[in-house]
Amino acid sequence: MSSPKSTPPLLVVKSVSKAFPGVLALDRVSLELMPGEVLALLGENGAGKSTLIKILAGAHRPDTGSVHLRGQEVSLNTPAEAQRLGIAVIHQESNLVRGLTVSQNLFLGRERTTAGFVLARQERAASLELLRRSGAEIHPDTLCRQLTVAQQQLVEIAKALSQEARIIVMDEPSASFTNLEVARLLAIIRDLKAQGIGIIYVSHRLDEIFRLSDRVMVLRDGRHVATRPISEVNREALIELMVGRQLENEFPVRRAERGEERLAVEDLRRGDKVRGVSFSIRRGEILGLTGLIGAGRTELARLIFGADLPDSGSISLDGRKLKIRNPRDAIQAGIALLTEDRKAQGLVVGRSVRENFGLPNLPLLLRCGFVRQGRERSAFARHVESLRIRISHAEQPAQVLSGGNQQKVVLAKWLERNCPVILFDEPTRGIDVGAKYEVYLLIQELAAQGKAILMISSELPEVLGMSDRILVMHEGRIAGEITDVTHTTQEQIMNLAVGARSTASLIPSLRSAVIE
């Protein structure tokens, strides 16, 4: 922490409580944030972190308690009021207007005008500088709908910088980042700290917490559990504070039993995003896929699932070539995709969790053109119990669930479909360490059933901890394959991810593909 102890806090939250029908989300929670401090806010999904953030953002009003900025009590009645008072919030799910350009989003509601006309050239020039500061290599005229989830997060960071806020709340800003992008983010945060800006940082990536935070605050079941200097806790102690019990291993231990080839991809191409990718996955195998932002990981998954059409290439399942023209063809063939952006692509957030569960399973639930809702409810109830999905009832809108519970609803609908091939794109993005372990167990259980699993992840510990083999992408190509995962380091993976041509320093089992 850069500020002396005698400096008054930037932010004080006193005994804040917030209840929703049937749920006490926050129960007398207090916190302090000092100038130039990073306060890490941790807790399992449903612990109350999102509710506290929404109170600071002006989206929710507390039932009891108070908020003080620089010693003065304030009422954060609206998001605009929170922004005016110097609080910027970068939410876990992007709030960008997808049909507008990056530049238009950065100055939305704060347009630079003269005589009623927007000064687009000035905004574009300012956007370039903001994007540079946020480490985003994105053109200001790019439509936000064309950005990956990770690129959207970089734009959100640039937007917070444009508001000249004194308090910045970052809710899972690096969930889709690889180590290189995280390093850039940490450099940005160090610069913000040097300017005296206070940062509340929410992340389930504990490595980041130890690298950047000054203190850590833990919530559990809506209550404050502990606030400690980061120097006084270790990884195991943090996990125990979060989940309320000891967690012996972060990744389940298993012995891979792989069968014959199940999914085969041959020379798949689409423009400069995916350039001649070939690989196969066996029955019972978990194949990890990683790479930097823009490497083509998500684009590859979309081609396999039929969300985009390839320029060339073929996909085979159990030795039979598939003709996939759209996601319906992929689902009917037995391929499921858990998308990276669950809010925009994985769920219809305005509909109930039951309806979301039923969408890909309608052929199994229909009779004479009508959905058998009793069967739908009972099927969904089984998954609610097995996945421990926290919902008040099956008709609850998906948009009110925490990120982790939304992800579990997406998992439930595909589990019911029972597809032999499952593509997981960032399966634990925004999920706490306890829920992550449950997802890992589930992925391993699916592999044990003979399913072929492609697991795309930006978290290198996750890739190393879960994969039987690892593919590393760079600029649309497979840059290398790792077969001896046990003896591989994160640095060796990053060497391939950044396109290193020399592999002299790498282990023999790590093979570089020919770069055209």
Secondary structure, DSSP 4 states (H G I P E B T S, - for coil): --S-TTSPPSEEEEEEEEEETTEEEEEEEEEEE-TT-EEEEE--TTSSHHHHHHHHTTSS--SEEEEEETTEEE---SHHHHHHTTEEEE-SS----TTSBHHHHHTTTS--EETTEE-HHHHHHHHHHHHHHTT----TTSBGGGS-HHHHHHHHHHHHHHTT-SEEEEESTTTT--HHHHHHHHHHHHHHHHTT-EEEEE-S-HHHHHHH-SEEEEEETTEEEEEEEGGG--HHHHHHHHHSS--S-SS--------SEEEEEEEEEETTTEEEEEEEEETT-EEEEEESTTSSHHHHHHHHHTSS--SEEEEEETTEEE--SSHHHHHHHTEEEE-S-IIIII--TTSBHHHHHHGGGHHHHEETTEE-HHHHHHHHHHHHHHHT---S-TTSBGGGS-HHHHHHHHHHHHHHHT-SEEEEESTTTT--HHHHHHHHHHHHHHHHTT-EEEEE-S-HHHHHHH-SEEEEEETTEEEEEES-GGG--HHHHHHHHTT-S--TTS-TTEEEPPP-
